[in-house]
Amino acid sequence: MPAFPVRTLLAALALAAAAVLAAHPKAPDPYVEAVEHAGRPAADLKRDAIDHPAEVLRLTGIAPGMKVTDLLGGDGYYSELASYLVGPSGHVLLLNNVAFDQWTNNGWQARIAGGRLPNVEHQTVDVEHLPVADGSQDALLLIKVYHDLYWVPQKGDEPWTKIDPNAALNEIARVVKPGGILLLVDHAAKAGTGSAAAGTLHRIDQEFARRDFEKHGFSFLRGSEALRKPEDARDQISYKPPMLGKTDRFVMVFRRRRG
């Protein structure tokens, strides 16, 4: 076959393929859209580069109409993103204890003031007794705070008060519906250390965490390497320089078992 007709045929095929793609454009990614939502606070945009929230939240499947709890969510960084994902027919509960409200300077107030996020509700709670109906939540977020369930406060750590981790995990299992999702992100401790670093370094062992949630009615579903930092020796405090924003973090998604 002469070379010219072949080139003509290839060009025609390329044009046809382009026409098909134009007729069926790639569906928008709701997780990217949530991150790119206009009007998000400047501090949140800065945090995005560290937390990669679109990649992390995509693991959960959070969708319009869902009910989501952001437990110990602080100023509501993830609550806001979840609010865009669940939309006006969904609902987000931002639940802090007294300490988290104080440590974040009640930053959640500015976030939801004036009906800015009408589907987000804040409550100050005791994590051992959540004011949430049984099996009512499609998803629960526990972002960099699971280790705090094991933190035994010392003098000067006020207003933090000791939490019974078993009671708190039972409450989490109670409020997430069967088949519902739990997203767990935390600062990794050295393997085999269990919860020993929770109070000193504010870190926790990943395998300990996995077994803990499996013991409390959840099945491991998937994980992600998006927040891994292999250069982190896991021997320094997670929330202070030089490790602030540079810790090795694990990401795990669990499904609430049925029955």
N, C-alpha and C positions, 0 to 999 in steps of 0.2 A: 504494500500500500504506500502511495506517495507520502512524503513527510508532511506536506501542507494539510491534507485532510485530517491526519492524526492530530495535529495541533489544533485544528478547528474543532474536532470532536472533543478534545480535552477541555478546551475553553468553554464549549457548550455545556459540558458536564459540570464544570465549576460554577457556571452561572446558574444552572438548575439547582445545584446543592445550596448555593447562596439564597436562592428564592425560597427553598424549603425551610431553611433556617430563619429567614425573615418572616415567613408565614407562621412559624412555630418558635417564637423567641423563648429563650431560657426563662423559666419561672423565677420570680424574685425570691431571694433567700430571706425569710422573715427574721432570722437571727442577725444577719448583716443589717437588715433594715432597722431592727431595734437599736443596734449600736450606732447607726448613722442617723437616728431620729433627731430632728431639729430641736434645739433648745435644751439639750442635755448639759449639765453643769461642766464647767471647764475642768474641775478637779476630776470628774468622772472620765473625761476624754483622756486626761493624762494617765489615769489608772488603766485604761484599756490596753495600752501598750505592754503592761505588765501581766494583766489577767487574761487577755485573749478571750473575752466573754462570749463572742459569737461562736467560737470553736467549742468552748466548754458547754454552753447552754444548748447547742445543737444536739448534744448527746442525750438530752432529757426528753426531747419530743414535745416540750411545752407548746401548746397550741391554743387558738381562740376558744374561749368559753371555760377554760380550766380554772380550778381553784388551787392556788399555790401558797405555801407558807415559806417565808424567809426567816428562819429561826436564828435569833441573835444576829440579825442582819445589819446592826449598827445604824449608819446613816441612810441605808436603803439603796445603795448602789445597785445591787442585784434586784431589789424590789422594783425599781424603776424599769429595768430592762424586762423583767417578767410582766410588768403591767402592759407594756407594748405588745408582748407576745400573746397574752390572754385576751386582750382587747376589752371593749366595753361590756361584753357579756361574761367576762371572767372576773376573778377577784383575787387579790394578793393580800395576805396577812403578813405584816412586818412585826415580828414579835421580839422584843428585847426584854432583858431583865433590867433592874434598876441600874446596875453597873454599866451595862452597854449603853443605856441612854445617857448616862453621865459621861462616860469616856468619849463618846462621839459628840458631846456638847449638844445633845438633842438635835443633831443635824437633820434628822428625818423631818422635823417641823417645817423647815424651809422647803424641803423637797416636795411636800404634799400640801403646802399652804395655798389657800385660795382655790382649792379644787384642782390644783395643777395635775394631780394623778387621781382622778375620782374613783378609780377601782382599787386603790391601795388604802388599807386600813392599818393603823399602828395601834398596838397595845403593849403595855408594860406588864410582864407576866412572871410567874414562877415556873421555870422550865420543867419542874417536877409535877406541875398541875396545870396543863395547858387548857385555856378556855376555848377549846375547839371540839366540835362534835366528832364522835367515833367515825372513822372511815370517810371523812368528808373531804379530804385533800387529795387532789390528783398528783401533786408533787410537793416535795419538801426540799428546801435548799439548806445545806449546812456548810457554810463557806469559811474555812480557816478558823473555826470555832469549836469543832468537835473535841479537840484536845482540852479545851477549857472545862469540859465536863469532869475531867480528871485532875484539875488543878485544885490543890489543897492550899487555900490562902494562908499567908503568914501575917504577922502584925505589920500594919502599914498597907496591906493590900485592899483595904476597904475602898468601895462598898461591896466588893466581891464576897459572896458567902459560899461556903462549900456546897457542891451539888452532889447528889447521889446519882452516879452515872447510870446505874441499872434502872432507877426510877425514871430518869430523863429519857433513856432509850425506849423504855416501855411506853412512855407517852408518845414518842415519835411514831412507834409502831402502831399505836392505837389510832392516831389521827389520819395516817396515810391509808387510803383505801386499798383493798386487795387488788393487786395488779398495778398500783400506783408506783411512782418513781421517787427515789431519794438520790440527790446529787451531793456527793461528799468531796470536798477539796480541803487539804490541810498540809501544813508544813511537815516534811518528812524527818523523822528521827532516824538514828542508826538502826539497822535491822537487828531484831532480837531484843530491843530495849522496852518493848511494850508501851506502857503509859508513863514510864519513869521520867521522861524528859518533859512531861506536860507542864509541870510547875516551874521548872528551871529554865528550859530553853523554849517553852511554848511550841513544842513539836510532839509528834506521836508516830509510832511505828506503823507502817502501812499494813503489814500482814496482821498485826494486832487489831487494827481498825476493821479490816475485812472480816475477821473471825467474829469480832464484837457485833457487827450488824447482822451477820449470818445467824448468830446465836439469838438475835432479837427479832426474828421473823422476816428477814430480808434475804434475797438471793442476788449474788453478784451478777451483773448483766454485762457491763463493759467498762473499760478504762480508757485513759488517754495519756499520751506522753507530752501533751502540749505545754505543760508547766514544769517539766523536768529541768533541773540544773545540775548536771553531773559533777560540776566543779565545786558544788557546795559540800563541804566535809560533814555537814549536819551536826556540828559541835558548838555552834554559836546561837545566841538568842535570835529568834526569828523576826522580831518586830523592831529591832534597833539596828543602827548602822554598825558594821558595814553590810549587814545582811538584809536590811529593809528593801523589799522588792526584788531580792536576789536569791531567795531560798529555793531549794528543791521541793516542789509540791507534787503530791499525788492527786489524781482525779479518778474517782470511782463512781459508777452509777449502779444502783441496786433497784430491784423490783420487790415490792411488798408481796410476800407469799400469800396465797389463798388458803384459807382454812387453818 
